[in-house]
């Protein structure tokens, strides 16, 4: 009977050892899984940090480009205004040129008339 009890105890101990080995293997697998997860987390955190830096740089570039765009638009507006003023001056000068041409034509006509009158007077006095 003692032998039977000892055999039973021994069989229970073997079962407990098997269970302990199984639990140890699970624990080891859990530790490996945990280490993989920790490594994955570290890699994800590094990628997140890198992406934040890239985003910050991108935002800085965007802000600079927006500023340059605003400056360019302001310059374009000033150039457009200058062009409009220049076109108005050209129109005013063209009107002035047209008036001066008319005046020149009148003066040339008057000069021609005076030459003819002068020629007639000279002939009158010479005869």
ABEGO torsion letter per residue (X at the ends): XAAAAAAAAAAAAAAAAAAAAAAAAAAAAAAAAAAAAAAAAAAAAAAAAAAAAAAAAAAAAAAAAAAAAAAAAAAAAAAAAAAAAAAAAAAAAAAAAAAAAAAAAAAAAAAAAAAAAAAAAAAAAAX
